[in-house]
Amino acid sequence: MIDILPGRIKALEPSAIQNALHSTLNSDVISFSLGMPSENLFPVLDYKKAVLDLLPNSLQYSLPLENLKQQIVDLMKQRGVNCTSNQIFLTSGAQQAIQLLCRTLVDRNETVITDAATYPGFIQAAQSLDISLVTVPIDFTNGMDICSLENLCKSPKKPKFIYTMSEGHNPLGISLSKEKRLKLTEIAQTYQIPIIEDDAYGFLNYQTVELPLKAYNADWVFYIGSFSKILAPSARVGWIVAPEFLIEKLAILKESSDINTATFSQRIVSSFIERNDFTKHFFFLRNSYKEKRDKMVTALNKYLPELTFTVPSSGFLIWGQLSSSIDTHQLFWHALKNEKVSFLPGNAFGPSFDKDLNHCLRLSFSHCPLELIETGIERLAKALKSYVTE
């Protein structure tokens, strides 16, 4: 029966994130694989109150919630972005936002640009639509190589957009400097190539951060936000900030996939925002995740001094580099089997095999209980030692 499938579907494979989810379900495993928020930080009681307040018509088909759009406009002001509710397009999470923008902006076999290490969900969305990915070299500390990016933008085969994360980059965990942000938006303007800015971790910062790309160029940056990391992933509520001319086309494509079925979640999220002080909520989340980040950094310095890494100023992720002789894909299975600890190997984040990623790994500190972080890093150190001596 597989012969009935077109080639592009046959070629699809589960993302590294899905594989990690299945391989680390064992309760004995200490997992640093997935960038999931902590269940202990979910505002369960406030959600319950929001659900109890819902009216019967909340369960009916309906248009996207205008009240939530306005609340997002207010949230965007906290990120330094001025926009109107007419520029807000509600989605079923950031992943749908990525796919909708890919479908809207790119035809099959056209080219888009992304970092050499990038979010696997974007890779999967692009590949499912037969979009060609061209990667920009990265510095693991400073992010995208801007000179290489500009050279790609000069190509006769003009890319349709640039996808990147300026804050709490997945997987690098880094945040771009103001200089790079300005140069990126300048390139977009000069070559008239839009940027898709994925800001999944933009509200989870642990020190003063720069403005998002959208704040530097409103016309050539399409911004993706999500409530997954700051409220709950299962709510599946995200948004795009885009020019008004694009909203109608996005709505038509979205209707073809889910007929706005997330309006129930939209009402719950809106009710939560109406009831709660988001400034206090963000303060609580940032303090809680910063404590976990600092715990992991301390443990890495203690047990894995051979790992080179940058302490993230935003987000859930730490990117590390080991000796070039270490294959972290093999180390992943070795660590999982022998020490019951997991992470994601560097090549999970490359659109194609990249030897520069082969000795790298990504650690997420967000979901693991605080009291298990040090134990997990100690297990990883033991796994690395036994892997090297095998």
C-alpha positions, 0 to 999 in steps of 0.5 A, a space after each residue: 500500500 505504500 506505493 500509493 503515497 507520493 514521493 514527498 510523503 514517503 520521504 517524511 520522517 518523525 522529527 527528533 522531538 517526536 522520537 525523543 518524546 517516545 524514547 523518554 516516556 520511561 519514568 526512570 529516565 531523567 529527560 533534558 530532551 524536550 523544551 516543554 514547560 513544567 506542569 508544576 507551573 501551570 495555572 490550573 486553578 485559574 484555568 478551572 475558573 475560566 472554564 466554569 465561566 464559559 457560556 454554551 455559545 463558547 462551544 459553538 463554531 465561531 470567528 476568532 476571538 476579537 477580545 483575545 486579539 486586543 489582549 495580544 496587542 497589549 502583550 506585544 507592547 511589552 515586547 516593544 512591538 506596536 500593532 493593531 488587532 487587525 494585524 493579529 491572526 490567531 492560530 492553533 499554536 506556533 507550529 500552525 503559524 509556521 505552516 500557514 506562513 510557509 503555505 502562503 509565501 512559498 510555492 513548491 520547490 522554491 527556496 527559504 533561508 534558515 540557520 544551519 541549526 534550526 527548530 525541527 518543527 520548521 524543517 518538518 513543515 517546510 519539507 512536507 511542502 517540498 520547500 528547499 532549505 538553504 542554511 546560513 552558517 552559524 556561530 554557536 555563541 553569536 548566531 547567524 553569520 550575517 555576511 553569508 546571509 547577505 550573499 545568499 540574498 543576492 542569489 539570482 534564485 531569490 529566497 522567499 523568506 528568512 526563518 529565525 529566532 532572535 531570542 532564546 534560539 532553538 536549539 542554540 539558546 542564544 539571543 542576537 545582539 542589537 547590531 545583528 538584529 538591525 543588520 538582519 532587518 536591514 537586509 530584509 528591507 534592502 532585498 525585499 525578503 521577509 523574515 519570519 521571526 519565531 518568538 516562542 521564548 521571547 517572554 521568558 527572559 532572565 535579564 534585560 533583552 533586546 527588542 524583537 526583529 519586528 520592533 525594528 522593521 514592522 513591514 518586513 518581519 512577520 512575527 510568531 508568538 505562542 501561549 504554549 510556553 507561558 500558559 500551556 502547550 495543549 491550549 494550542 493558541 498562537 498568533 501571527 503579527 502580519 500586514 493586513 493584506 496577508 490576513 485574509 489569505 491566512 484565514 482562507 488557508 486556516 479554514 481549510 485545515 481546522 475551521 477555527 476549531 481552537 476558539 474554545 481554547 481562545 476563550 479560556 486563554 482570554 478569560 485567564 488574561 482578563 482575570 490575572 496580572 500577566 506581569 506577575 505571571 511572567 515574574 513567577 515563570 522567569 524566577 522559576 525557570 531561572 532557578 532551573 537554568 542556574 542549577 543546570 549551569 552549576 551542575 555542568 561546570 561541576 560534572 562536565 567541564 569539557 562541555 563548552 556552552 553559553 548561558 542563555 539569557 532567555 528560554 529553556 535551552 542550553 547548547 553544548 559542544 564536546 570534542 569533535 571525536 564525540 558523536 552525540 547521536 551515538 552518545 544519546 542512545 548510550 546515555 539513554 540505555 546505560 544511565 537513563 538520561 536523555 538530551 537531543 543530539 546536534 544533528 537533530 537540528 540540521 536540515 541535512 547532516 552537518 559534521 559541525 553539529 555532530 559533536 553538539 547537543 541540546 539540553 532543556 532545563 525547563 521540564 525536569 524537576 529542579 531536584 533531579 537536574 544535578 543527578 541528571 547531569 551527573 548521569 550524563 557525565 558518567 555516560 560520556 566517560 563510559 562512551 569514551 572508554 568503550 
